């Protein structure tokens, strides 16, 4: 039996619900909006990693591993800005990220320090996994060959990010606890994706 797209997404990234195929066509029709949103997503990723480093200054491996990610994400931000400039487009205002806000609502804000650290790692892992899946969709589904290659580079660059955050969580916490909470996050994200309107002006 051949592997379905849904199976592939779950096996590679752990995600339980693939992106609606219509999203790629909508994104290609709103290229300025998707590039703007992509740029802000990269900027937010860099700033969030900086924030995690600041909050976890006592965790040497977090600092060692996330330092290069900050540089990489900021480089991605600059790459998308360059693409906008090349096309004569402007960086628009950042939008309210409904997807990320719904994920934040699932975090254990009143939990123990370990629980908060775990959720910080896993929400980042989930956002990176979904972003990578979206980049894969764009790299395979856009009609513009140049843009397919453009997003292929982002997909390859970010493919390992989500596993890094899980690995960091497992380094400091019990692996069984991490995996159990990760399964809860995946199930929750599936319902978030199911409830989301399919829009082409945003990465997630």
C-alpha positions as CSV (number, residue, x, y, z in Angstrom):
1,X,0.0,0.0,0.0
2,X,1.4,3.4,-1.0
3,X,1.9,6.0,1.8
4,X,-0.6,8.8,1.8
5,X,0.3,12.5,2.2
6,X,-1.3,12.3,5.6
7,X,0.8,9.3,6.6
8,X,3.9,11.0,5.3
9,X,3.3,14.1,7.3
10,X,2.6,12.1,10.5
11,X,5.7,9.9,10.0
12,X,8.2,12.7,9.2
13,X,7.0,15.5,11.4
14,X,4.6,13.9,13.9
15,X,1.7,16.1,12.7
16,X,-1.7,14.5,12.8
17,X,-3.4,16.6,10.2
18,X,-1.8,17.7,6.9
19,X,-2.3,21.2,5.5
20,X,-5.4,21.5,3.2
21,X,-4.0,21.3,-0.4
22,X,-6.0,24.4,-1.3
23,X,-3.8,26.5,0.9
24,X,-0.9,26.5,-1.6
25,X,-3.0,27.8,-4.5
26,X,-4.4,30.6,-2.2
27,X,-0.9,31.4,-1.0
28,X,0.5,31.7,-4.5
29,X,-2.3,34.2,-5.4
30,X,-1.4,36.3,-2.4
31,X,2.4,36.3,-2.7
32,X,3.0,39.7,-1.1
33,X,0.9,38.7,1.9
34,X,2.5,35.3,2.3
35,X,6.1,36.7,2.0
36,X,5.3,39.4,4.5
37,X,3.8,36.9,7.0
38,X,6.8,34.6,6.4
39,X,9.2,37.4,7.2
40,X,7.5,38.2,10.5
41,X,7.4,34.5,11.4
42,X,11.1,34.2,11.0
43,X,11.6,37.4,13.1
44,X,9.4,36.1,15.8
45,X,11.2,32.8,15.8
46,X,14.5,34.5,16.4
47,X,13.2,36.7,19.2
48,X,11.5,33.8,20.9
49,X,14.7,31.8,20.9
50,X,16.4,34.8,22.5
51,X,13.7,34.9,25.1
52,X,14.1,31.2,25.8
53,X,17.9,31.7,26.3
54,X,17.2,34.6,28.7
55,X,14.8,32.6,30.8
56,X,17.0,29.5,30.8
57,X,20.4,31.0,31.4
58,X,21.2,28.2,33.8
59,X,20.8,25.5,31.1
60,X,24.1,25.5,29.2
61,X,22.9,23.2,26.4
62,X,19.9,25.4,25.6
63,X,22.2,28.4,25.2
64,X,24.7,26.4,23.1
65,X,22.0,24.9,20.8
66,X,19.7,27.9,20.4
67,X,22.4,30.5,19.8
68,X,23.0,29.3,16.2
69,X,19.2,29.0,15.7
70,X,18.8,32.7,16.5
71,X,21.4,33.6,13.8
72,X,19.8,31.2,11.3
73,X,16.2,32.5,11.8
74,X,17.4,36.1,11.6
75,X,19.2,35.2,8.4
76,X,15.9,33.8,7.1
77,X,14.2,37.0,8.0
78,X,16.7,39.0,5.9
79,X,16.4,36.5,3.0
80,X,12.6,37.1,2.8
81,X,13.1,40.8,3.1
82,X,15.5,40.7,0.2
83,X,12.9,38.7,-1.9
84,X,10.2,41.3,-1.1
85,X,12.6,44.1,-2.1
86,X,13.6,42.4,-5.3
87,X,9.9,42.2,-6.3
88,X,9.3,45.8,-5.5
89,X,7.1,44.9,-2.5
90,X,7.0,46.3,1.0
91,X,7.1,44.6,4.3
92,X,3.6,45.0,5.6
93,X,2.5,45.2,9.3
94,X,2.7,42.0,11.4
95,X,-0.7,40.3,11.8
96,X,-2.3,38.7,14.8
97,X,-1.2,35.1,14.7
98,X,-4.4,33.2,15.6
99,X,-2.7,29.8,15.2
100,X,0.1,30.6,17.7
101,X,-2.2,32.3,20.1
102,X,-4.4,29.2,20.2
103,X,-1.3,27.1,20.9
104,X,-0.2,29.5,23.7
105,X,-3.6,29.0,25.3
106,X,-2.7,25.3,25.8
107,X,0.5,26.0,27.8
108,X,0.6,25.2,31.5
109,X,1.2,28.8,32.6
110,X,0.7,28.0,36.3
111,X,2.6,24.7,36.3
112,X,6.0,24.0,37.9
113,X,9.2,25.4,36.3
114,X,9.8,22.1,34.6
115,X,6.3,22.0,33.2
116,X,6.6,25.5,31.9
117,X,10.0,24.8,30.4
118,X,8.6,21.6,28.7
119,X,5.7,23.5,27.2
120,X,8.0,26.2,25.9
121,X,10.1,23.6,24.2
122,X,7.1,21.7,22.7
123,X,5.2,24.7,21.4
124,X,8.4,25.7,19.6
125,X,8.8,22.2,18.2
126,X,5.2,22.2,17.0
127,X,5.4,25.6,15.3
128,X,8.7,24.6,13.6
129,X,7.1,21.3,12.5
130,X,4.1,23.0,11.0
131,X,6.2,25.7,9.3
132,X,8.4,23.0,7.8
133,X,5.3,21.2,6.5
134,X,4.0,24.4,5.0
135,X,7.3,25.1,3.3
136,X,7.3,21.6,1.9
137,X,3.8,22.2,0.5
138,X,5.0,25.4,-1.2
139,X,8.1,23.8,-2.5
140,X,6.1,21.1,-4.2
141,X,2.9,22.8,-5.1
142,X,3.6,26.3,-6.4
143,X,3.5,26.8,-10.2
144,X,6.5,29.3,-10.1
145,X,9.6,27.1,-10.3
146,X,11.8,29.8,-8.7
147,X,9.5,30.1,-5.7
148,X,9.4,26.3,-5.4
149,X,13.2,26.3,-5.1
150,X,13.0,29.3,-2.7
151,X,10.8,27.4,-0.3
152,X,12.7,24.2,-0.7
153,X,15.7,25.9,0.8
154,X,13.7,27.0,3.8
155,X,12.2,23.5,4.2
156,X,15.6,21.9,4.2
157,X,17.1,24.5,6.5
158,X,14.4,24.1,9.1
159,X,13.7,20.4,8.9
160,X,15.6,19.6,12.0
161,X,14.5,22.4,14.2
162,X,11.5,20.8,15.7
163,X,13.5,17.7,16.8
164,X,16.1,20.0,18.5
165,X,13.5,21.4,20.8
166,X,12.2,17.9,21.7
167,X,15.8,16.8,22.3
168,X,16.5,19.7,24.6
169,X,13.4,18.9,26.6
170,X,14.4,15.2,26.9
171,X,17.9,16.2,28.0
172,X,16.6,18.1,31.1
173,X,13.4,16.1,31.8
174,X,12.2,12.5,31.9
175,X,11.8,11.2,28.3
176,X,8.5,9.5,29.1
177,X,7.0,12.7,30.5
178,X,8.2,14.6,27.4
179,X,6.7,12.1,25.0
180,X,3.4,12.0,26.8
181,X,3.0,15.7,26.7
182,X,4.1,15.8,23.1
183,X,1.3,13.5,22.2
184,X,-1.1,15.8,24.0
185,X,0.3,18.8,22.0
186,X,-0.1,16.9,18.7
187,X,-3.7,16.0,19.4
188,X,-4.5,19.6,20.4
189,X,-2.8,21.0,17.3
190,X,-4.9,18.7,15.1
191,X,-8.1,20.2,16.5
192,X,-6.6,23.8,16.1
193,X,-5.9,23.0,12.4
194,X,-9.3,21.5,11.9
195,X,-11.0,24.6,13.2
196,X,-8.9,27.1,11.2
197,X,-10.2,28.8,8.1
198,X,-8.1,28.0,5.0
199,X,-6.3,31.3,4.2
200,X,-3.5,32.0,1.8
201,X,-2.2,35.1,3.4
202,X,-0.3,33.4,6.3
203,X,2.2,30.7,6.9
204,X,0.1,29.1,9.6
